[in-house]
Amino acid sequence: MNGVAPHPVTNAEFTRALGAAVHRPAILRAPYVLLKLAMGEFAEVLYASQRAVPKAALDHGFRFEHPEIGGALAAIL
């Protein structure tokens, strides 16, 4: 099973949702070059798009407490 929420988001969507959750503007995205310098090869994982969907969990009737990124970030922050 994929351990993901049922609504995958892009990096830009995540950045906007995180900014909203912490009540800060989310104007700039993290530039790949700086991430590559700071994190090495792991930067590729951060920028790659998996778009994983929890099909097995949904098929078995699993109900997510926070299916949307905004609600999930608000709950943990």
N, C-alpha and C positions, 0 to 999 in steps of 0.2 A: 504494500500500500504506500502511496505517496503521502507524506506528512505535510500537506499543504491545505490552504483554505480553498473553497470552491470558486473563488473569483480571482484569478491571477491578475497581477498589475504590472505595468511597466515601471522602469526606474523613475521616470518622470512622475507617474501617478503616485508611487510610493513616497517620493520626495515631497510632493504637494500634501499628501495625507499626513506625513510626519510633521511638516511645518504647521499644519492646522492643529494637530494634536498638542504641540508644544507652544502654540500661539506665537509663532515666529514666521516671518515671510520666507518662502522657499523660492528664491529667485534663481540662484545658480545651481547647476548640476555639478557633480564632482567630475573634473576632467580626467579622462582616461590616463593621460600621461602622468599626472600626479599620483593617481592610484597605483599605476605600474611602478613608479619609483618607491612609493611607500610600502606596497604589499607584494611586489614581485609578480609571479605567475598567478597568484590568487586574484589579481585584478581582472583577469579574463573571466573567472567564475562570476564575479560581481557584475560584469557587463554582458555576459552571455544570457540569452533568453531561453529558459527552459519551458515556460508555459505549461507546467505540470498541473494536472487536474486530478483530484482525488476520486476517480471514477469508482473504484472498488468500495470506498467508504460510502459514497452517495448511493451506489447500487444496493448496499446493505442497510440503507435507511439512517445512516449516521446524521445527526443534526448538529451543526456547528453553532457554538455559543456566539461566535463573532465571525460570520461569513464574509463580511466586508472589511477592508483594510482600515478604514476610519474607526470603526467600532473596536477593532482589535487593538489598535494603537492607543485609543483613548482608555481602554481597560488596563493596559500594562503600564501606561505612563501616568 
